[in-house]
Amino acid sequence: DMASCISALGQRLEAIHGIEDVKTEAFAVKDTVIPAMSSLRAACDKAEKLTAKEYWPMPDYSDLLYSVKM
């Protein structure tokens, strides 16, 4: 799922690359890029739940939450 979501996101980013009008580009990002990013996030969240902590290369939510120093 992650690989196909990454591919879809890349395609959407390429599609908006040449847009010169800022308003048109903003709507394209809202309508195509952000949903693709959300799909990728969902796939990553699913993969994180299926992967043992020692094999997950990125910090998880609790790592980020409890690593904040005050």
PQR file of N, CA, C, O and H, with PARSE charges and radii, in Angstrom:
ATOM      1  N   ASP A   1       0.822  -1.204   0.000 -0.4000 1.5000
ATOM      2  CA  ASP A   1       0.000   0.000   0.000 -0.0000 2.0000
ATOM      3  C   ASP A   1       0.859   1.258   0.000  0.5500 1.7000
ATOM      4  O   ASP A   1       0.575   2.223  -0.710 -0.5500 1.4000
ATOM      5  N   MET A   2       1.915   1.228   0.811 -0.4000 1.5000
ATOM      6  CA  MET A   2       2.760   2.425   0.901 -0.0000 2.0000
ATOM      7  C   MET A   2       3.384   2.763  -0.446  0.5500 1.7000
ATOM      8  O   MET A   2       3.416   3.929  -0.840 -0.5500 1.4000
ATOM      9  H   MET A   2       2.145   0.444   1.387  0.4000 1.0000
ATOM     10  N   ALA A   3       3.873   1.770  -1.144 -0.4000 1.5000
ATOM     11  CA  ALA A   3       4.520   2.016  -2.436 -0.0000 2.0000
ATOM     12  C   ALA A   3       3.548   2.626  -3.439  0.5500 1.7000
ATOM     13  O   ALA A   3       3.905   3.556  -4.162 -0.5500 1.4000
ATOM     14  H   ALA A   3       3.847   0.822  -0.824  0.4000 1.0000
ATOM     15  N   SER A   4       2.321   2.110  -3.487 -0.4000 1.5000
ATOM     16  CA  SER A   4       1.355   2.665  -4.435 -0.0000 2.0000
ATOM     17  C   SER A   4       0.928   4.072  -4.017  0.5500 1.7000
ATOM     18  O   SER A   4       0.673   4.921  -4.872 -0.5500 1.4000
ATOM     19  H   SER A   4       2.031   1.354  -2.900  0.4000 1.0000
ATOM     20  N   CYS A   5       0.848   4.323  -2.709 -0.4000 1.5000
ATOM     21  CA  CYS A   5       0.500   5.670  -2.241 -0.0000 2.0000
ATOM     22  C   CYS A   5       1.616   6.665  -2.547  0.5500 1.7000
ATOM     23  O   CYS A   5       1.352   7.812  -2.908 -0.5500 1.4000
ATOM     24  H   CYS A   5       1.054   3.634  -2.015  0.4000 1.0000
ATOM     25  N   ILE A   6       2.852   6.225  -2.402 -0.4000 1.5000
ATOM     26  CA  ILE A   6       3.991   7.094  -2.730 -0.0000 2.0000
ATOM     27  C   ILE A   6       3.979   7.432  -4.212  0.5500 1.7000
ATOM     28  O   ILE A   6       4.206   8.579  -4.597 -0.5500 1.4000
ATOM     29  H   ILE A   6       3.066   5.293  -2.108  0.4000 1.0000
ATOM     30  N   SER A   7       3.715   6.436  -5.033 -0.4000 1.5000
ATOM     31  CA  SER A   7       3.641   6.658  -6.476 -0.0000 2.0000
ATOM     32  C   SER A   7       2.525   7.639  -6.828  0.5500 1.7000
ATOM     33  O   SER A   7       2.724   8.555  -7.625 -0.5500 1.4000
ATOM     34  H   SER A   7       3.530   5.505  -4.720  0.4000 1.0000
ATOM     35  N   ALA A   8       1.358   7.443  -6.233 -0.4000 1.5000
ATOM     36  CA  ALA A   8       0.229   8.338  -6.503 -0.0000 2.0000
ATOM     37  C   ALA A   8       0.533   9.761  -6.062  0.5500 1.7000
ATOM     38  O   ALA A   8       0.203  10.716  -6.764 -0.5500 1.4000
ATOM     39  H   ALA A   8       1.196   6.699  -5.585  0.4000 1.0000
ATOM     40  N   LEU A   9       1.161   9.903  -4.905 -0.4000 1.5000
ATOM     41  CA  LEU A   9       1.520  11.237  -4.424 -0.0000 2.0000
ATOM     42  C   LEU A   9       2.518  11.893  -5.370  0.5500 1.7000
ATOM     43  O   LEU A   9       2.393  13.078  -5.679 -0.5500 1.4000
ATOM     44  H   LEU A   9       1.429   9.126  -4.335  0.4000 1.0000
ATOM     45  N   GLY A  10       3.497  11.138  -5.827 -0.4000 1.5000
ATOM     46  CA  GLY A  10       4.472  11.668  -6.773 -0.0000 2.0000
ATOM     47  C   GLY A  10       3.829  12.139  -8.070  0.5500 1.7000
ATOM     48  O   GLY A  10       4.195  13.180  -8.616 -0.5500 1.4000
ATOM     49  H   GLY A  10       3.598  10.175  -5.576  0.4000 1.0000
ATOM     50  N   GLN A  11       2.876  11.370  -8.551 -0.4000 1.5000
ATOM     51  CA  GLN A  11       2.176  11.751  -9.776 -0.0000 2.0000
ATOM     52  C   GLN A  11       1.396  13.055  -9.587  0.5500 1.7000
ATOM     53  O   GLN A  11       1.380  13.917 -10.465 -0.5500 1.4000
ATOM     54  H   GLN A  11       2.578  10.525  -8.108  0.4000 1.0000
ATOM     55  N   ARG A  12       0.761  13.178  -8.440 -0.4000 1.5000
ATOM     56  CA  ARG A  12      -0.013  14.395  -8.171 -0.0000 2.0000
ATOM     57  C   ARG A  12       0.889  15.612  -8.021  0.5500 1.7000
ATOM     58  O   ARG A  12       0.546  16.705  -8.470 -0.5500 1.4000
ATOM     59  H   ARG A  12       0.774  12.477  -7.727  0.4000 1.0000
ATOM     60  N   LEU A  13       2.035  15.420  -7.392 -0.4000 1.5000
ATOM     61  CA  LEU A  13       2.991  16.523  -7.262 -0.0000 2.0000
ATOM     62  C   LEU A  13       3.534  16.941  -8.624  0.5500 1.7000
ATOM     63  O   LEU A  13       3.689  18.132  -8.897 -0.5500 1.4000
ATOM     64  H   LEU A  13       2.314  14.532  -7.027  0.4000 1.0000
ATOM     65  N   GLU A  14       3.822  15.964  -9.476 -0.4000 1.5000
ATOM     66  CA  GLU A  14       4.285  16.274 -10.833 -0.0000 2.0000
ATOM     67  C   GLU A  14       3.208  17.023 -11.616  0.5500 1.7000
ATOM     68  O   GLU A  14       3.512  17.942 -12.377 -0.5500 1.4000
ATOM     69  H   GLU A  14       3.697  14.996  -9.254  0.4000 1.0000
ATOM     70  N   ALA A  15       1.961  16.632 -11.428 -0.4000 1.5000
ATOM     71  CA  ALA A  15       0.861  17.245 -12.172 -0.0000 2.0000
ATOM     72  C   ALA A  15       0.682  18.716 -11.833  0.5500 1.7000
ATOM     73  O   ALA A  15       0.290  19.504 -12.693 -0.5500 1.4000
ATOM     74  H   ALA A  15       1.714  15.885 -10.810  0.4000 1.0000
ATOM     75  N   ILE A  16       0.964  19.095 -10.596 -0.4000 1.5000
ATOM     76  CA  ILE A  16       0.779  20.502 -10.225 -0.0000 2.0000
ATOM     77  C   ILE A  16       2.049  21.329 -10.404  0.5500 1.7000
ATOM     78  O   ILE A  16       2.032  22.548 -10.236 -0.5500 1.4000
ATOM     79  H   ILE A  16       1.284  18.454  -9.898  0.4000 1.0000
ATOM     80  N   HIS A  17       3.131  20.671 -10.739 -0.4000 1.5000
ATOM     81  CA  HIS A  17       4.425  21.356 -10.827 -0.0000 2.0000
ATOM     82  C   HIS A  17       4.421  22.539 -11.793  0.5500 1.7000
ATOM     83  O   HIS A  17       5.050  23.560 -11.514 -0.5500 1.4000
ATOM     84  H   HIS A  17       3.144  19.680 -10.875  0.4000 1.0000
ATOM     85  N   GLY A  18       3.740  22.424 -12.895 -0.4000 1.5000
ATOM     86  CA  GLY A  18       3.780  23.475 -13.907 -0.0000 2.0000
ATOM     87  C   GLY A  18       2.714  24.543 -13.773  0.5500 1.7000
ATOM     88  O   GLY A  18       2.659  25.464 -14.587 -0.5500 1.4000
ATOM     89  H   GLY A  18       3.229  21.595 -13.121  0.4000 1.0000
ATOM     90  N   ILE A  19       1.870  24.438 -12.766 -0.4000 1.5000
ATOM     91  CA  ILE A  19       0.798  25.419 -12.604 -0.0000 2.0000
ATOM     92  C   ILE A  19       1.404  26.748 -12.154  0.5500 1.7000
ATOM     93  O   ILE A  19       2.109  26.812 -11.147 -0.5500 1.4000
ATOM     94  H   ILE A  19       1.914  23.689 -12.104  0.4000 1.0000
ATOM     95  N   GLU A  20       1.121  27.798 -12.908 -0.4000 1.5000
ATOM     96  CA  GLU A  20       1.702  29.103 -12.585 -0.0000 2.0000
ATOM     97  C   GLU A  20       0.781  29.985 -11.756  0.5500 1.7000
ATOM     98  O   GLU A  20       1.254  30.843 -11.011 -0.5500 1.4000
ATOM     99  H   GLU A  20       0.548  27.746 -13.726  0.4000 1.0000
ATOM    100  N   ASP A  21      -0.515  29.787 -11.873 -0.4000 1.5000
ATOM    101  CA  ASP A  21      -1.467  30.591 -11.112 -0.0000 2.0000
ATOM    102  C   ASP A  21      -1.539  30.045  -9.678  0.5500 1.7000
ATOM    103  O   ASP A  21      -1.848  28.872  -9.468 -0.5500 1.4000
ATOM    104  H   ASP A  21      -0.899  29.090 -12.478  0.4000 1.0000
ATOM    105  N   VAL A  22      -1.252  30.901  -8.706 -0.4000 1.5000
ATOM    106  CA  VAL A  22      -1.171  30.484  -7.307 -0.0000 2.0000
ATOM    107  C   VAL A  22      -2.502  29.936  -6.795  0.5500 1.7000
ATOM    108  O   VAL A  22      -2.526  28.934  -6.080 -0.5500 1.4000
ATOM    109  H   VAL A  22      -1.001  31.854  -8.876  0.4000 1.0000
ATOM    110  N   LYS A  23      -3.590  30.578  -7.153 -0.4000 1.5000
ATOM    111  CA  LYS A  23      -4.900  30.126  -6.687 -0.0000 2.0000
ATOM    112  C   LYS A  23      -5.239  28.750  -7.264  0.5500 1.7000
ATOM    113  O   LYS A  23      -5.731  27.877  -6.549 -0.5500 1.4000
ATOM    114  H   LYS A  23      -3.569  31.392  -7.734  0.4000 1.0000
ATOM    115  N   THR A  24      -4.979  28.565  -8.536 -0.4000 1.5000
ATOM    116  CA  THR A  24      -5.227  27.276  -9.177 -0.0000 2.0000
ATOM    117  C   THR A  24      -4.348  26.198  -8.552  0.5500 1.7000
ATOM    118  O   THR A  24      -4.803  25.079  -8.317 -0.5500 1.4000
ATOM    119  H   THR A  24      -4.580  29.275  -9.116  0.4000 1.0000
ATOM    120  N   GLU A  25      -3.111  26.532  -8.288 -0.4000 1.5000
ATOM    121  CA  GLU A  25      -2.196  25.571  -7.660 -0.0000 2.0000
ATOM    122  C   GLU A  25      -2.666  25.213  -6.252  0.5500 1.7000
ATOM    123  O   GLU A  25      -2.632  24.047  -5.858 -0.5500 1.4000
ATOM    124  H   GLU A  25      -2.741  27.441  -8.478  0.4000 1.0000
ATOM    125  N   ALA A  26      -3.099  26.212  -5.502 -0.4000 1.5000
ATOM    126  CA  ALA A  26      -3.588  25.961  -4.139 -0.0000 2.0000
ATOM    127  C   ALA A  26      -4.784  25.020  -4.146  0.5500 1.7000
ATOM    128  O   ALA A  26      -4.856  24.105  -3.325 -0.5500 1.4000
ATOM    129  H   ALA A  26      -3.126  27.159  -5.822  0.4000 1.0000
ATOM    130  N   PHE A  27      -5.715  25.232  -5.057 -0.4000 1.5000
ATOM    131  CA  PHE A  27      -6.871  24.338  -5.138 -0.0000 2.0000
ATOM    132  C   PHE A  27      -6.456  22.939  -5.587  0.5500 1.7000
ATOM    133  O   PHE A  27      -7.020  21.949  -5.122 -0.5500 1.4000
ATOM    134  H   PHE A  27      -5.656  25.974  -5.724  0.4000 1.0000
ATOM    135  N   ALA A  28      -5.488  22.848  -6.475 -0.4000 1.5000
ATOM    136  CA  ALA A  28      -4.999  21.541  -6.913 -0.0000 2.0000
ATOM    137  C   ALA A  28      -4.350  20.790  -5.755  0.5500 1.7000
ATOM    138  O   ALA A  28      -4.536  19.582  -5.607 -0.5500 1.4000
ATOM    139  H   ALA A  28      -5.029  23.652  -6.854  0.4000 1.0000
ATOM    140  N   VAL A  29      -3.594  21.506  -4.941 -0.4000 1.5000
ATOM    141  CA  VAL A  29      -2.988  20.886  -3.760 -0.0000 2.0000
ATOM    142  C   VAL A  29      -4.080  20.391  -2.817  0.5500 1.7000
ATOM    143  O   VAL A  29      -4.030  19.259  -2.334 -0.5500 1.4000
ATOM    144  H   VAL A  29      -3.442  22.488  -5.061  0.4000 1.0000
ATOM    145  N   LYS A  30      -5.066  21.250  -2.559 -0.4000 1.5000
ATOM    146  CA  LYS A  30      -6.167  20.886  -1.663 -0.0000 2.0000
ATOM    147  C   LYS A  30      -6.937  19.681  -2.179  0.5500 1.7000
ATOM    148  O   LYS A  30      -7.294  18.790  -1.409 -0.5500 1.4000
ATOM    149  H   LYS A  30      -5.106  22.169  -2.951  0.4000 1.0000
ATOM    150  N   ASP A  31      -7.190  19.655  -3.469 -0.4000 1.5000
ATOM    151  CA  ASP A  31      -8.048  18.627  -4.048 -0.0000 2.0000
ATOM    152  C   ASP A  31      -7.333  17.322  -4.387  0.5500 1.7000
ATOM    153  O   ASP A  31      -7.967  16.268  -4.425 -0.5500 1.4000
ATOM    154  H   ASP A  31      -6.900  20.379  -4.095  0.4000 1.0000
ATOM    155  N   THR A  32      -6.016  17.376  -4.635 -0.4000 1.5000
ATOM    156  CA  THR A  32      -5.325  16.161  -5.082 -0.0000 2.0000
ATOM    157  C   THR A  32      -4.154  15.754  -4.197  0.5500 1.7000
ATOM    158  O   THR A  32      -4.007  14.577  -3.865 -0.5500 1.4000
ATOM    159  H   THR A  32      -5.502  18.233  -4.605  0.4000 1.0000
ATOM    160  N   VAL A  33      -3.323  16.712  -3.813 -0.4000 1.5000
ATOM    161  CA  VAL A  33      -2.114  16.368  -3.051 -0.0000 2.0000
ATOM    162  C   VAL A  33      -2.451  15.992  -1.611  0.5500 1.7000
ATOM    163  O   VAL A  33      -1.983  14.966  -1.115 -0.5500 1.4000
ATOM    164  H   VAL A  33      -3.442  17.667  -4.082  0.4000 1.0000
ATOM    165  N   ILE A  34      -3.244  16.798  -0.946 -0.4000 1.5000
ATOM    166  CA  ILE A  34      -3.554  16.521   0.458 -0.0000 2.0000
ATOM    167  C   ILE A  34      -4.281  15.181   0.625  0.5500 1.7000
ATOM    168  O   ILE A  34      -3.941  14.434   1.542 -0.5500 1.4000
ATOM    169  H   ILE A  34      -3.624  17.631  -1.349  0.4000 1.0000
ATOM    170  N   PRO A  35      -5.261  14.842  -0.217 -0.5600 1.5000
ATOM    171  CA  PRO A  35      -5.853  13.509  -0.093  0.2800 2.0000
ATOM    172  C   PRO A  35      -4.836  12.377  -0.326  0.5500 1.7000
ATOM    173  O   PRO A  35      -4.900  11.341   0.336 -0.5500 1.4000
ATOM    174  N   ALA A  36      -3.917  12.574  -1.253 -0.4000 1.5000
ATOM    175  CA  ALA A  36      -2.880  11.559  -1.488 -0.0000 2.0000
ATOM    176  C   ALA A  36      -1.963  11.436  -0.274  0.5500 1.7000
ATOM    177  O   ALA A  36      -1.543  10.334   0.080 -0.5500 1.4000
ATOM    178  H   ALA A  36      -3.865  13.415  -1.791  0.4000 1.0000
ATOM    179  N   MET A  37      -1.656  12.551   0.356 -0.4000 1.5000
ATOM    180  CA  MET A  37      -0.849  12.520   1.581 -0.0000 2.0000
ATOM    181  C   MET A  37      -1.589  11.797   2.702  0.5500 1.7000
ATOM    182  O   MET A  37      -0.982  11.049   3.468 -0.5500 1.4000
ATOM    183  H   MET A  37      -1.997  13.446   0.069  0.4000 1.0000
ATOM    184  N   SER A  38      -2.882  12.016   2.797 -0.4000 1.5000
ATOM    185  CA  SER A  38      -3.692  11.338   3.819 -0.0000 2.0000
ATOM    186  C   SER A  38      -3.720   9.829   3.591  0.5500 1.7000
ATOM    187  O   SER A  38      -3.664   9.051   4.544 -0.5500 1.4000
ATOM    188  H   SER A  38      -3.376  12.624   2.175  0.4000 1.0000
ATOM    189  N   SER A  39      -3.805   9.424   2.340 -0.4000 1.5000
ATOM    190  CA  SER A  39      -3.781   7.994   2.021 -0.0000 2.0000
ATOM    191  C   SER A  39      -2.444   7.366   2.408  0.5500 1.7000
ATOM    192  O   SER A  39      -2.400   6.264   2.954 -0.5500 1.4000
ATOM    193  H   SER A  39      -3.850  10.056   1.566  0.4000 1.0000
ATOM    194  N   LEU A  40      -1.363   8.074   2.122 -0.4000 1.5000
ATOM    195  CA  LEU A  40      -0.039   7.587   2.496 -0.0000 2.0000
ATOM    196  C   LEU A  40       0.093   7.506   4.011  0.5500 1.7000
ATOM    197  O   LEU A  40       0.648   6.542   4.537 -0.5500 1.4000
ATOM    198  H   LEU A  40      -1.399   8.970   1.679  0.4000 1.0000
ATOM    199  N   ARG A  41      -0.409   8.502   4.702 -0.4000 1.5000
ATOM    200  CA  ARG A  41      -0.368   8.492   6.172 -0.0000 2.0000
ATOM    201  C   ARG A  41      -1.126   7.287   6.716  0.5500 1.7000
ATOM    202  O   ARG A  41      -0.647   6.633   7.643 -0.5500 1.4000
ATOM    203  H   ARG A  41      -0.860   9.286   4.274  0.4000 1.0000
ATOM    204  N   ALA A  42      -2.286   6.979   6.170 -0.4000 1.5000
ATOM    205  CA  ALA A  42      -3.069   5.829   6.627 -0.0000 2.0000
ATOM    206  C   ALA A  42      -2.307   4.526   6.401  0.5500 1.7000
ATOM    207  O   ALA A  42      -2.304   3.647   7.262 -0.5500 1.4000
ATOM    208  H   ALA A  42      -2.675   7.510   5.417  0.4000 1.0000
ATOM    209  N   ALA A  43      -1.667   4.407   5.251 -0.4000 1.5000
ATOM    210  CA  ALA A  43      -0.881   3.203   4.961 -0.0000 2.0000
ATOM    211  C   ALA A  43       0.300   3.077   5.917  0.5500 1.7000
ATOM    212  O   ALA A  43       0.614   1.977   6.373 -0.5500 1.4000
ATOM    213  H   ALA A  43      -1.670   5.122   4.552  0.4000 1.0000
ATOM    214  N   CYS A  44       0.951   4.183   6.222 -0.4000 1.5000
ATOM    215  CA  CYS A  44       2.082   4.174   7.165 -0.0000 2.0000
ATOM    216  C   CYS A  44       1.611   3.809   8.568  0.5500 1.7000
ATOM    217  O   CYS A  44       2.262   3.026   9.259 -0.5500 1.4000
ATOM    218  H   CYS A  44       0.697   5.077   5.852  0.4000 1.0000
ATOM    219  N   ASP A  45       0.496   4.368   8.984 -0.4000 1.5000
ATOM    220  CA  ASP A  45      -0.049   4.045  10.304 -0.0000 2.0000
ATOM    221  C   ASP A  45      -0.356   2.548  10.409  0.5500 1.7000
ATOM    222  O   ASP A  45      -0.087   1.924  11.436 -0.5500 1.4000
ATOM    223  H   ASP A  45      -0.033   5.004   8.422  0.4000 1.0000
ATOM    224  N   LYS A  46      -0.913   1.982   9.350 -0.4000 1.5000
ATOM    225  CA  LYS A  46      -1.234   0.553   9.335 -0.0000 2.0000
ATOM    226  C   LYS A  46       0.051  -0.276   9.406  0.5500 1.7000
ATOM    227  O   LYS A  46       0.118  -1.255  10.150 -0.5500 1.4000
ATOM    228  H   LYS A  46      -1.131   2.488   8.515  0.4000 1.0000
ATOM    229  N   ALA A  47       1.061   0.111   8.642 -0.4000 1.5000
ATOM    230  CA  ALA A  47       2.333  -0.612   8.638 -0.0000 2.0000
ATOM    231  C   ALA A  47       3.014  -0.524   9.998  0.5500 1.7000
ATOM    232  O   ALA A  47       3.622  -1.492  10.453 -0.5500 1.4000
ATOM    233  H   ALA A  47       1.007   0.906   8.038  0.4000 1.0000
ATOM    234  N   GLU A  48       2.915   0.621  10.643 -0.4000 1.5000
ATOM    235  CA  GLU A  48       3.546   0.791  11.957 -0.0000 2.0000
ATOM    236  C   GLU A  48       2.946  -0.171  12.981  0.5500 1.7000
ATOM    237  O   GLU A  48       3.661  -0.709  13.826 -0.5500 1.4000
ATOM    238  H   GLU A  48       2.421   1.408  10.275  0.4000 1.0000
ATOM    239  N   LYS A  49       1.648  -0.382  12.906 -0.4000 1.5000
ATOM    240  CA  LYS A  49       0.979  -1.297  13.840 -0.0000 2.0000
ATOM    241  C   LYS A  49       1.369  -2.753  13.586  0.5500 1.7000
ATOM    242  O   LYS A  49       1.305  -3.579  14.497 -0.5500 1.4000
ATOM    243  H   LYS A  49       1.067   0.055  12.219  0.4000 1.0000
ATOM    244  N   LEU A  50       1.768  -3.069  12.370 -0.4000 1.5000
ATOM    245  CA  LEU A  50       2.117  -4.443  12.017 -0.0000 2.0000
ATOM    246  C   LEU A  50       3.604  -4.755  12.165  0.5500 1.7000
ATOM    247  O   LEU A  50       4.015  -5.906  12.016 -0.5500 1.4000
ATOM    248  H   LEU A  50       1.821  -2.398  11.630  0.4000 1.0000
ATOM    249  N   THR A  51       4.413  -3.733  12.460 -0.4000 1.5000
ATOM    250  CA  THR A  51       5.862  -3.880  12.498 -0.0000 2.0000
ATOM    251  C   THR A  51       6.364  -3.795  13.932  0.5500 1.7000
ATOM    252  O   THR A  51       5.977  -2.898  14.680 -0.5500 1.4000
ATOM    253  H   THR A  51       4.079  -2.798  12.582  0.4000 1.0000
ATOM    254  N   ALA A  52       7.224  -4.727  14.310 -0.4000 1.5000
ATOM    255  CA  ALA A  52       7.809  -4.697  15.650 -0.0000 2.0000
ATOM    256  C   ALA A  52       8.614  -3.412  15.827  0.5500 1.7000
ATOM    257  O   ALA A  52       9.240  -2.923  14.888 -0.5500 1.4000
ATOM    258  H   ALA A  52       7.539  -5.456  13.702  0.4000 1.0000
ATOM    259  N   LYS A  53       8.587  -2.873  17.052 -0.4000 1.5000
ATOM    260  CA  LYS A  53       9.226  -1.593  17.335 -0.0000 2.0000
ATOM    261  C   LYS A  53      10.705  -1.572  16.932  0.5500 1.7000
ATOM    262  O   LYS A  53      11.192  -0.564  16.421 -0.5500 1.4000
ATOM    263  H   LYS A  53       8.078  -3.270  17.816  0.4000 1.0000
ATOM    264  N   GLU A  54      11.412  -2.669  17.158 -0.4000 1.5000
ATOM    265  CA  GLU A  54      12.852  -2.676  16.847 -0.0000 2.0000
ATOM    266  C   GLU A  54      13.134  -2.627  15.341  0.5500 1.7000
ATOM    267  O   GLU A  54      14.257  -2.336  14.929 -0.5500 1.4000
ATOM    268  H   GLU A  54      11.016  -3.488  17.574  0.4000 1.0000
ATOM    269  N   TYR A  55      12.116  -2.912  14.521 -0.4000 1.5000
ATOM    270  CA  TYR A  55      12.295  -2.858  13.074 -0.0000 2.0000
ATOM    271  C   TYR A  55      11.724  -1.596  12.441  0.5500 1.7000
ATOM    272  O   TYR A  55      11.916  -1.351  11.250 -0.5500 1.4000
ATOM    273  H   TYR A  55      11.204  -3.148  14.856  0.4000 1.0000
ATOM    274  N   TRP A  56      11.022  -0.796  13.239 -0.4000 1.5000
ATOM    275  CA  TRP A  56      10.423   0.433  12.710 -0.0000 2.0000
ATOM    276  C   TRP A  56      11.477   1.533  12.778  0.5500 1.7000
ATOM    277  O   TRP A  56      11.913   1.888  13.873 -0.5500 1.4000
ATOM    278  H   TRP A  56      10.867  -0.994  14.207  0.4000 1.0000
ATOM    279  N   PRO A  57      11.901   2.085  11.634 -0.5600 1.5000
ATOM    280  CA  PRO A  57      13.052   3.003  11.617  0.2800 2.0000
ATOM    281  C   PRO A  57      12.759   4.421  12.111  0.5500 1.7000
ATOM    282  O   PRO A  57      13.682   5.219  12.271 -0.5500 1.4000
ATOM    283  N   MET A  58      11.508   4.738  12.350 -0.4000 1.5000
ATOM    284  CA  MET A  58      11.153   6.110  12.734 -0.0000 2.0000
ATOM    285  C   MET A  58      10.581   6.127  14.148  0.5500 1.7000
ATOM    286  O   MET A  58      10.059   5.118  14.623 -0.5500 1.4000
ATOM    287  H   MET A  58      10.758   4.089  12.220  0.4000 1.0000
ATOM    288  N   PRO A  59      10.680   7.271  14.817 -0.5600 1.5000
ATOM    289  CA  PRO A  59      10.070   7.357  16.147  0.2800 2.0000
ATOM    290  C   PRO A  59       8.560   7.238  16.052  0.5500 1.7000
ATOM    291  O   PRO A  59       7.943   7.745  15.116 -0.5500 1.4000
ATOM    292  N   ASP A  60       7.966   6.555  17.041 -0.4000 1.5000
ATOM    293  CA  ASP A  60       6.513   6.469  17.054 -0.0000 2.0000
ATOM    294  C   ASP A  60       5.950   7.622  17.889  0.5500 1.7000
ATOM    295  O   ASP A  60       6.697   8.456  18.400 -0.5500 1.4000
ATOM    296  H   ASP A  60       8.468   6.143  17.801  0.4000 1.0000
ATOM    297  N   TYR A  61       4.656   7.653  18.014 -0.4000 1.5000
ATOM    298  CA  TYR A  61       3.993   8.764  18.692 -0.0000 2.0000
ATOM    299  C   TYR A  61       4.479   8.916  20.129  0.5500 1.7000
ATOM    300  O   TYR A  61       4.768  10.031  20.564 -0.5500 1.4000
ATOM    301  H   TYR A  61       4.049   6.975  17.598  0.4000 1.0000
ATOM    302  N   SER A  62       4.576   7.820  20.872 -0.4000 1.5000
ATOM    303  CA  SER A  62       5.014   7.929  22.267 -0.0000 2.0000
ATOM    304  C   SER A  62       6.463   8.380  22.362  0.5500 1.7000
ATOM    305  O   SER A  62       6.810   9.120  23.283 -0.5500 1.4000
ATOM    306  H   SER A  62       4.341   6.914  20.519  0.4000 1.0000
ATOM    307  N   ASP A  63       7.320   7.956  21.435 -0.4000 1.5000
ATOM    308  CA  ASP A  63       8.710   8.445  21.416 -0.0000 2.0000
ATOM    309  C   ASP A  63       8.741   9.964  21.267  0.5500 1.7000
ATOM    310  O   ASP A  63       9.485  10.652  21.966 -0.5500 1.4000
ATOM    311  H   ASP A  63       7.038   7.355  20.687  0.4000 1.0000
ATOM    312  N   LEU A  64       7.935  10.471  20.362 -0.4000 1.5000
ATOM    313  CA  LEU A  64       7.899  11.912  20.134 -0.0000 2.0000
ATOM    314  C   LEU A  64       7.298  12.649  21.335  0.5500 1.7000
ATOM    315  O   LEU A  64       7.801  13.694  21.750 -0.5500 1.4000
ATOM    316  H   LEU A  64       7.330   9.913  19.794  0.4000 1.0000
ATOM    317  N   LEU A  65       6.227  12.097  21.881 -0.4000 1.5000
ATOM    318  CA  LEU A  65       5.543  12.744  22.982 -0.0000 2.0000
ATOM    319  C   LEU A  65       6.413  12.846  24.227  0.5500 1.7000
ATOM    320  O   LEU A  65       6.459  13.892  24.874 -0.5500 1.4000
ATOM    321  H   LEU A  65       5.819  11.249  21.544  0.4000 1.0000
ATOM    322  N   TYR A  66       7.101  11.759  24.561 -0.4000 1.5000
ATOM    323  CA  TYR A  66       7.862  11.731  25.806 -0.0000 2.0000
ATOM    324  C   TYR A  66       9.321  12.164  25.657  0.5500 1.7000
ATOM    325  O   TYR A  66      10.070  12.146  26.633 -0.5500 1.4000
ATOM    326  H   TYR A  66       7.063  10.909  24.036  0.4000 1.0000
ATOM    327  N   SER A  67       9.725  12.545  24.470 -0.4000 1.5000
ATOM    328  CA  SER A  67      11.107  13.012  24.294 -0.0000 2.0000
ATOM    329  C   SER A  67      11.209  14.538  24.401  0.5500 1.7000
ATOM    330  O   SER A  67      12.307  15.091  24.339 -0.5500 1.4000
ATOM    331  H   SER A  67       9.116  12.559  23.677  0.4000 1.0000
ATOM    332  N   VAL A  68      10.083  15.210  24.560 -0.4000 1.5000
ATOM    333  CA  VAL A  68      10.085  16.663  24.681 -0.0000 2.0000
ATOM    334  C   VAL A  68      10.656  17.037  26.036  0.5500 1.7000
ATOM    335  O   VAL A  68      10.186  16.548  27.063 -0.5500 1.4000
ATOM    336  H   VAL A  68       9.191  14.761  24.611  0.4000 1.0000
ATOM    337  N   LYS A  69      11.650  17.886  26.050 -0.4000 1.5000
ATOM    338  CA  LYS A  69      12.278  18.351  27.290 -0.0000 2.0000
ATOM    339  C   LYS A  69      11.760  19.744  27.605  0.5500 1.7000
ATOM    340  O   LYS A  69      11.701  20.611  26.733 -0.5500 1.4000
ATOM    341  H   LYS A  69      12.031  18.283  25.216  0.4000 1.0000
ATOM    342  N   MET A  70      11.397  19.940  28.825 -0.4000 1.5000
ATOM    343  CA  MET A  70      10.898  21.265  29.247 -0.0000 2.0000
ATOM    344  C   MET A  70      11.915  21.958  30.110  0.5500 1.7000
ATOM    345  O   MET A  70      11.681  23.079  30.561 -0.5500 1.4000
ATOM    346  H   MET A  70      11.445  19.235  29.533  0.4000 1.0000
TER
END
